Amino acid sequence: MKVIVDNKIPFIREAVEHIADEVVYAPGNGFTPELVRDADALIIRTRTRCDRHLLEGSRVRFIATATIGFDHIDTDYCRQAGIQWANAPGCNAPSVAQYIQSVLLLLQLKRDKPLAGLTMGIVGVGHVGSLVTEVATDMGLKVLANDPPREEQEGPGRFHTLDELAAECDIISLHVPLVREGRYPTYHLADDRFFRSLQRRPVFINTSRGEVHDTQALLRALDEGLVADAVIDVWENEPDIDRTLLQRAFIGTPHIAGYSADGKANATRMALNALCRFFDIRPDSHIAPPKPLNPVITAATETEACLQVYDPRRDSDALKAHPERFEQLRGDYPLRRERQAYLFRHA
């Protein structure tokens, strides 16, 4: 069995080389029809577009993406070609929740008073949105959830319309997949109409997919005071991101909200397990992230402790200083662990 693997997927080499007879590593944007022609399987991330152009005439039978999203896979073509695929739902949900928690703490520091009592709208309440709901609730925010597909399945009562979020929310955070067609498209969900419907000058957060917001509409909303602040981790036209929006953003990061080492290990494990299930192979490797360099956190407050574990200002400052290094900052992302990796001591 021959497998082509994105060379930025962490913790995978020893494990996949136990499974496959031949493994070839390539940059995510370096997968070509010639490269994959005689491969049996691909293990990819979002930078590899799996469509007819890449796959036609190859012997690829299975694709695993070590990501939650799968809009980079042409699922219709794969179905026609008899190619099965798997994503990693929920793999980095705790990592994104960690990012949002740190962002909320930074917003709290900026306003110099607690966020408790404010209202936060969460658009998309799947694996990620559900954990973000817990984070917000624990900080004392009232949460309004918007998720039309879930509302259709579960019935009214728990969910709210976008218009209700626009009227009542002080913070709005997007956690939806990129869907361009169908009953519930999310492409440019946050457009001019959305921003002009906002009534409370909320903070706008997007950690889902860049195309879910309309960049020019968001810039106009910032210019006109319809949005108080923007926190942007995902961008239209990555890696050629809008530098004006980057500089205007309170926090602007290179698509790394889900990039904790814990989340990456989860994604790698799920991708390999899916590969093994498809080819009826027994996994034989343990995948775990390395320990943090400084596993003891000494802090006087909970806010200080959380921001010692992860402070998104570091990633934002690095991107704002060198936006041309978007892919490098993302591909060579430093070790970031989640809270459970640390021992906490009161200062």
C-alpha positions as CSV (number, residue, x, y, z in Angstrom):
1,M,0.0,0.0,0.0
2,K,1.3,3.5,-0.9
3,V,0.2,6.5,1.0
4,I,0.9,10.2,0.2
5,V,0.9,12.3,3.4
6,D,0.9,16.1,3.9
7,N,4.3,16.7,5.4
8,K,2.9,19.2,8.0
9,I,0.7,16.6,9.7
10,P,2.3,16.1,13.1
11,F,3.0,12.9,15.0
12,I,2.3,10.7,12.0
13,R,5.5,9.4,10.6
14,E,6.2,6.4,12.8
15,A,2.6,5.4,12.9
16,V,1.9,5.6,9.2
17,E,5.2,3.9,8.3
18,H,4.1,0.9,10.5
19,I,0.9,0.7,8.4
20,A,1.9,1.4,4.8
21,D,4.5,-0.3,2.6
22,E,5.5,3.0,1.0
23,V,4.9,6.5,2.4
24,V,5.7,9.8,0.5
25,Y,5.5,13.1,2.2
26,A,4.7,16.3,0.3
27,P,3.6,19.9,1.0
28,G,-0.2,20.3,1.2
29,N,-0.2,22.5,-1.9
30,G,2.3,20.2,-3.7
31,F,-0.1,17.2,-4.3
32,T,-0.2,16.8,-8.1
33,P,-1.8,14.2,-10.4
34,E,1.6,12.8,-11.2
35,L,2.4,12.4,-7.5
36,V,-0.9,10.7,-6.5
37,R,-1.3,8.5,-9.6
38,D,-0.1,5.3,-8.1
39,A,-1.1,6.0,-4.5
40,D,-3.7,3.9,-2.7
41,A,-4.6,6.6,-0.1
42,L,-4.0,10.2,0.7
43,I,-3.8,11.8,4.2
44,I,-4.3,15.6,3.8
45,R,-5.2,18.9,5.4
46,T,-7.1,21.8,4.0
47,R,-4.4,23.0,1.6
48,T,-4.9,20.0,-0.7
49,R,-7.9,20.2,-3.1
50,C,-9.1,16.7,-3.9
51,D,-11.1,16.9,-7.1
52,R,-11.3,15.5,-10.5
53,H,-8.1,17.4,-11.6
54,L,-6.1,15.7,-8.9
55,L,-7.6,12.3,-8.8
56,E,-8.8,11.3,-12.2
57,G,-6.8,8.4,-13.6
58,S,-5.2,7.6,-10.2
59,R,-5.6,4.4,-8.2
60,V,-6.5,6.4,-5.0
61,R,-9.3,4.6,-3.1
62,F,-9.3,6.5,0.2
63,I,-8.7,10.0,1.4
64,A,-8.4,11.0,5.1
65,T,-8.3,14.6,6.0
66,A,-6.9,15.4,9.4
67,T,-9.4,18.3,9.8
68,I,-13.0,18.9,10.8
69,G,-13.9,20.7,7.6
70,F,-13.9,18.8,4.3
71,D,-14.9,21.5,1.8
72,H,-11.5,20.9,0.1
73,I,-12.7,17.5,-0.9
74,D,-15.0,17.3,-3.9
75,T,-17.3,14.7,-2.4
76,D,-19.6,14.5,-5.5
77,Y,-16.6,13.5,-7.6
78,C,-15.3,11.1,-5.0
79,R,-18.7,9.4,-4.9
80,Q,-18.8,9.1,-8.7
81,A,-15.2,7.7,-8.8
82,G,-15.8,5.2,-5.9
83,I,-13.3,7.0,-3.7
84,Q,-14.2,6.9,0.0
85,W,-13.1,9.7,2.4
86,A,-13.2,10.5,6.1
87,N,-12.7,13.7,8.1
88,A,-12.0,14.2,11.8
89,P,-15.1,15.7,13.4
90,G,-14.5,17.3,16.7
91,C,-10.8,16.6,16.7
92,N,-9.8,20.1,17.6
93,A,-13.0,21.4,19.3
94,P,-11.3,21.8,22.7
95,S,-8.4,23.7,21.0
96,V,-10.8,26.2,19.4
97,A,-12.7,26.5,22.7
98,Q,-9.3,27.3,24.4
99,Y,-8.7,30.0,21.8
100,I,-12.1,31.5,22.3
101,Q,-11.7,31.4,26.1
102,S,-8.4,33.3,25.8
103,V,-9.9,35.8,23.4
104,L,-12.8,36.4,25.8
105,L,-10.3,37.0,28.6
106,L,-8.4,39.5,26.5
107,L,-11.7,41.3,25.7
108,Q,-12.4,41.4,29.4
109,L,-9.0,42.9,30.1
110,K,-9.6,45.5,27.4
111,R,-12.9,46.6,28.8
112,D,-11.5,46.4,32.4
113,K,-14.6,44.7,33.7
114,P,-16.1,41.2,33.6
115,L,-18.0,40.0,30.5
116,A,-20.6,38.4,32.9
117,G,-24.1,39.6,32.0
118,L,-23.3,40.2,28.3
119,T,-25.0,38.1,25.6
120,M,-23.0,36.0,23.2
121,G,-24.4,34.6,20.0
122,I,-22.9,31.3,18.8
123,V,-23.7,30.4,15.2
124,G,-23.2,26.7,14.7
125,V,-23.6,24.5,17.7
126,G,-21.8,21.3,16.7
127,H,-18.7,19.9,18.4
128,V,-16.9,23.3,18.6
129,G,-19.9,25.5,19.2
130,S,-21.1,23.3,22.1
131,L,-17.7,23.6,23.9
132,V,-17.6,27.3,23.2
133,T,-21.1,27.5,24.8
134,E,-19.7,25.9,27.9
135,V,-16.8,28.4,28.0
136,A,-19.1,31.4,27.6
137,T,-21.6,30.1,30.2
138,D,-18.8,29.5,32.7
139,M,-17.7,33.1,32.3
140,G,-21.2,34.3,33.1
141,L,-22.4,35.2,29.6
142,K,-25.9,34.5,28.4
143,V,-25.7,32.4,25.2
144,L,-28.1,32.5,22.2
145,A,-27.5,29.6,19.9
146,N,-28.2,29.6,16.1
147,D,-28.2,26.3,14.2
148,P,-30.9,25.9,11.6
149,P,-30.0,22.3,10.7
150,R,-30.1,21.2,14.3
151,E,-33.3,23.2,14.9
152,E,-34.9,21.4,12.0
153,Q,-34.0,18.1,13.6
154,E,-34.7,18.9,17.2
155,G,-37.5,21.4,16.9
156,P,-37.9,25.1,18.1
157,G,-37.3,26.3,21.6
158,R,-33.6,26.1,22.1
159,F,-32.4,28.0,19.0
160,H,-32.6,31.6,17.8
161,T,-32.7,33.3,14.5
162,L,-29.8,35.4,13.1
163,D,-32.0,38.4,13.4
164,E,-32.5,37.7,17.1
165,L,-28.7,37.4,17.6
166,A,-28.2,40.7,15.7
167,A,-30.7,42.4,18.0
168,E,-29.5,41.1,21.3
169,C,-25.8,40.0,21.2
170,D,-22.7,41.8,22.4
171,I,-20.4,39.1,21.0
172,I,-21.1,36.9,17.9
173,S,-18.9,33.9,17.1
174,L,-19.1,31.7,14.0
175,H,-18.6,27.9,14.2
176,V,-20.1,26.6,11.0
177,P,-18.8,24.6,8.0
178,L,-18.4,26.3,4.7
179,V,-21.5,25.3,2.6
180,R,-22.0,27.0,-0.7
181,E,-25.3,25.4,-1.8
182,G,-28.4,23.6,-0.4
183,R,-30.9,24.7,2.2
184,Y,-28.5,26.2,4.7
185,P,-25.6,27.8,2.8
186,T,-23.0,29.6,4.9
187,Y,-20.9,31.2,2.2
188,H,-20.9,35.0,3.1
189,L,-23.4,34.3,5.9
190,A,-22.0,37.4,7.5
191,D,-22.6,39.9,4.6
192,D,-23.7,43.5,4.4
193,R,-27.2,42.7,5.3
194,F,-26.0,40.8,8.4
195,F,-23.7,43.5,9.6
196,R,-26.3,46.3,9.0
197,S,-28.8,44.3,11.1
198,L,-26.5,44.5,14.2
199,Q,-28.0,46.6,16.9
200,R,-25.4,46.4,19.8
201,R,-22.0,47.0,18.1
202,P,-20.9,43.4,18.9
203,V,-17.4,41.9,18.8
204,F,-17.3,39.7,15.7
205,I,-15.4,36.4,15.9
206,N,-14.7,33.9,13.1
207,T,-12.8,30.7,13.6
208,S,-14.7,28.6,11.2
209,R,-13.9,29.3,7.5
210,G,-12.8,32.6,6.0
211,E,-15.5,32.6,3.3
212,V,-18.2,32.5,5.9
213,H,-17.8,36.3,6.3
214,D,-17.6,38.9,3.5
215,T,-14.3,40.7,4.0
216,Q,-15.3,44.0,2.4
217,A,-18.6,44.0,4.3
218,L,-16.8,43.4,7.6
219,L,-14.4,46.2,6.9
220,R,-17.3,48.5,6.1
221,A,-18.9,47.4,9.4
222,L,-15.8,48.3,11.3
223,D,-15.4,51.6,9.6
224,E,-19.0,52.5,10.3
225,G,-19.0,51.4,13.9
226,L,-21.5,48.5,13.3
227,V,-18.9,46.1,14.8
228,A,-16.8,47.1,17.8
229,D,-14.0,44.7,17.3
230,A,-13.1,41.7,15.1
231,V,-11.3,38.5,16.0
232,I,-10.3,36.7,12.8
233,D,-8.5,33.4,12.6
234,V,-9.8,32.4,9.2
235,W,-9.6,34.5,6.0
236,E,-10.9,34.7,2.5
237,N,-8.2,33.8,0.0
238,E,-5.7,32.3,2.4
239,P,-2.8,32.7,2.5
240,D,-3.2,36.0,0.5
241,I,-5.2,37.6,3.3
242,D,-6.6,41.1,3.4
243,R,-4.0,43.1,5.2
244,T,-6.3,46.0,6.0
245,L,-8.6,43.6,7.9
246,L,-5.5,42.1,9.6
247,Q,-4.4,45.4,11.0
248,R,-7.9,46.4,12.0
249,A,-8.6,43.2,13.9
250,F,-8.3,43.1,17.6
251,I,-6.8,39.6,17.2
252,G,-5.8,38.3,13.8
253,T,-4.2,34.8,13.6
254,P,-3.1,32.5,10.8
255,H,-5.9,29.8,10.9
256,I,-4.5,28.2,14.1
257,A,-7.4,28.3,16.6
258,G,-7.6,24.5,16.4
259,Y,-3.8,24.0,16.4
260,S,-3.1,22.9,19.9
261,A,-0.8,19.8,19.9
262,D,-3.7,17.9,21.6
263,G,-6.1,18.7,18.7
264,K,-3.4,17.8,16.2
265,A,-2.8,14.5,17.8
266,N,-6.5,13.8,17.9
267,A,-6.8,14.6,14.2
268,T,-3.8,12.5,13.2
269,R,-5.2,9.6,15.3
270,M,-8.6,9.8,13.7
271,A,-7.2,10.0,10.2
272,L,-5.0,6.9,10.7
273,N,-7.8,5.0,12.4
274,A,-10.1,5.8,9.4
275,L,-7.3,4.6,7.1
276,C,-6.9,1.4,9.0
277,R,-10.7,0.7,9.1
278,F,-10.9,1.1,5.3
279,F,-8.0,-1.2,4.6
280,D,-8.8,-3.6,7.4
281,I,-5.5,-3.0,9.2
282,R,-5.0,-3.0,12.9
283,P,-3.5,0.3,14.2
284,D,-0.3,-0.4,16.3
285,S,1.0,3.0,17.3
286,H,0.2,5.4,20.2
287,I,-0.1,9.0,19.2
288,A,0.4,11.7,21.9
289,P,1.8,15.2,21.9
290,P,5.0,16.0,23.7
291,K,4.9,17.4,27.2
292,P,5.1,21.2,27.5
293,L,8.5,22.7,28.1
294,N,7.3,24.3,31.4
295,P,4.5,22.1,32.8
296,V,4.0,24.1,36.0
297,I,2.0,27.3,35.8
298,T,2.3,29.8,38.7
299,A,-0.3,32.5,38.6
300,A,-2.2,34.8,40.9
301,T,-5.5,34.7,39.0
302,E,-7.4,32.4,36.8
303,T,-7.1,34.9,33.9
304,E,-3.3,35.0,34.3
305,A,-3.1,31.2,34.4
306,C,-5.2,30.7,31.3
307,L,-3.2,33.3,29.3
308,Q,0.1,31.7,30.4
309,V,-1.2,28.4,28.9
310,Y,-2.2,30.2,25.7
311,D,-2.2,33.9,24.8
312,P,-3.4,34.5,21.2
313,R,-1.7,37.9,21.2
314,R,1.6,36.1,20.4
315,D,0.1,34.6,17.2
316,S,-1.6,37.8,16.3
317,D,1.5,39.9,16.8
318,A,3.6,37.5,14.7
319,L,1.1,37.6,11.8
320,K,0.6,41.4,11.9
321,A,4.4,41.8,11.8
322,H,4.8,39.4,8.8
323,P,1.6,38.7,7.0
324,E,3.6,37.3,4.1
325,R,4.6,34.5,6.3
326,F,1.0,33.2,6.8
327,E,1.8,29.7,5.6
328,Q,5.0,29.4,7.5
329,L,3.5,30.6,10.7
330,R,0.8,28.0,10.3
331,G,3.0,25.2,9.0
332,D,5.7,25.6,11.6
333,Y,3.4,26.4,14.5
334,P,5.1,26.0,17.9
335,L,4.0,23.4,20.5
336,R,0.8,24.5,22.2
337,R,-0.8,22.3,24.9
338,E,-4.2,22.5,26.5
339,R,-4.9,23.0,30.1
340,Q,-4.8,19.4,31.2
341,A,-1.1,19.2,30.4
342,Y,-0.2,21.6,33.2
343,L,0.0,21.7,37.0
344,F,-1.3,25.0,38.4
345,R,0.1,26.7,41.5
346,H,-1.2,29.9,43.1
347,A,1.3,32.7,43.2
